[in-house]
C-alpha cells in the first residue's frame, strides 16, 4: 500500500511541476516518473542544504513542496538535454 501512496504522490508532484513549467500533455506515466525522481532530487537537495531534512519529520504539505521543487528542477534539466539533441 505504501508503494501506491508514493505513486499517487509522485503523480501529483509531477503534474504540478508540469503545470508550473507550462508543459502540456506529458502523460500520466511521465508525470509519475517526474514526480518520483523530483521527490528524490528535492529531498537530497534539502537534506544537503539544511543538514537534517527528512520527509518523515514534515507534513504532507511541506513534502509536496519539496517534491514539486525537485520535479521542476528535473524538468528543467530534461528540457535542456532534449533541446541539445535536436
N, C-alpha and C positions, 0 to 999 in steps of 0.2 A: 504494500500500500504506500510505503514511503517513496518508492520509485515513481508511482503515479503522481504523487504530490510534486516531485521535482519536475516531472514533465509538464504539468499544468503551470507551475511557477515559471519554468523556462519559456513556455509558450507565451504567457502574459508579458514577461520581461522582453522577449524578442519582438512581440507585436508593438509594445510601447516604444521600443527603440526604433523600429521601422517607421512608426508614425512620426517620431521626433525628427528623424532624418529625411522624411518625405519620400521614402522608398515604398512604392505601391506594388501590390500583387507578388509579394515574396513567397507566399505559400506557407502552409501550416508547418511542414517539416523544417523549412529554413528558419522560421521563427523559433521553433523549439530548439534547434541546434544553436542558433544565435543566442538565445536566452540562456541556455545551459553553459555555453562557453563564456558568455558575458558574466554570468554569476561567478564562475571560477576566476576570470580575469579581475572582476571588480573586488571579489574577496581577497585575492592575492595583493592587489594594489592597496586596498585599505588596510590590510594587515601590515604591509611594508611601510606605509606612511604613519600609521598610528601605533604599531608595535603590538597591539593586543586585540585587534578586531576579530570577532568570531560571530558567525550568523546566529549561533545558539544564544548569545547574550543579548541580542537585539530583537525587536519585534518584527512582524511581517512587513510593516511599512518601511522601516529602515533597510531591511534586507532587500526589498524590492527596489528601492532607490539605488542601492549599491549594484544590484544585478543589472538594472537599466543603464547605469553609467558604464559598467563594463561592457554591456551589449552594444552601446553606442560606439565605444572605442573599438570593439571588434568589427563593427560595421564600417567605420571609417577606414580601418586597415584593409578590410575586404574590398571596399571600393577602390582604394589606392592600388591594390595588387591587380585587380581586374582591369583598371584603366591602362596599366602598363603593358598588358598582354595584347591589347587591340591596337 
